[in-house]
Amino acid sequence: MFFMALSYSATACDICGCYMGITPYDNQSGITLLHRYRSFGGYRGQKHPVFPQGAQLFNFNKQTNAPITGHNGNPSDYEVYRATEIRARYFLSKRIELNAIVPYNSNTEKYNGHTSTLTGIGDVNLFAGYHLLRKLDKPTLNQRLIVGLGIKLPTGKFNAENFEGIKFGTLHQTGTGSTDGFAYLNYILGYKKAGLSLSASYKVNGQNQQQESIANSTTSFLNFFYNVKLNNTLKMVPSAQFAYEYSAGEKYQGVKTGQHVMNNLMGGFGIDFFIKNISLNMALQSNIWAAKDDHPMPAGRLVLGITYNFNQLYYLVN
């Protein structure tokens, strides 16, 4: 069944935007609990494992009593960005969907033996998608094309300081303090039990009160999947995944600082299980290629999620 096809939709790199994850598009409203983990570690010529020594998959403790130091090439340095999100999707009609994401962020930096973690509510994302192409009733070949627009609101804290009264870095904060906009599209092609999902997005980032910002960013995802029916109620969808992201990094007073440039390609796998109205999602990606920059190398991403889809029989808009 084509509704089992995965939609790997994303809006900009997930340390400077919002990550949409892997979700089924079956024209059902739903609610999701999703946890994202993204790590950077090691410098050019050094190891950069997905899980650096000392890094935690989950960390909800706020640790701000560390001095702020620069990164001087220490091989044990790392940056970890986590977000536990509540996501909601509501279909106004068969072609119009409304989405909201409320994240709780936990960001950790370890520089020269000093570790600090900031936790708190992140920036809320609101966006709407229109199903421009919806060919889902064919026996072999099916297609779907979704286009959408969204906004990221400055609901997270962006000016946290350490015990010395020194402000933590822009990306270390749980919020950006800026209002951002983005546009995205997602194309799904299904042939019998196999298919692919291609997504692309462009994000325009605003500037906060301290004249800090992130350069505009682009993200592309390619996902190959296959539907496996295990029994009458349980389905499994393994997938091969690739993600490319680019951003010129941090800016101050509109000028690029050269910090946290994102230009990398990641690849990995995912597996999703569908049990009636419930879906369980997991994806793991590691770095394939990254351009030269002066901060820890992109290492990888892990995503875990559970979704409950409502049996929506009626729509407010016909």
Secondary structure, DSSP 4 states (H G I P E B T S, - for coil): -GGGSEEE--BS-TTTSB---EEE-SS--EEEEEEEEEEEE--TTS---SS-TT--S-----B--S--------TT-EEEEEEEEEEEEEESSSSEEEEEEEEEEEEEEEETTEEEEEEEE---EEEEEEEEEEE---SSEEEEEEEEEEEE---S----B-TTSPBPPTTTSS--SS-EEEEEEEEEEEETTEEEEEEEEEEE--B-TTSEEE--EEEEEEEEEE-EE-SSSEEEEEEEEEEEEEE--EEETTEE---S-EEEEEEEEEEEEEETTEEEEEEEEEEEEE---SSPPEEEEEEEEEEEE------S--
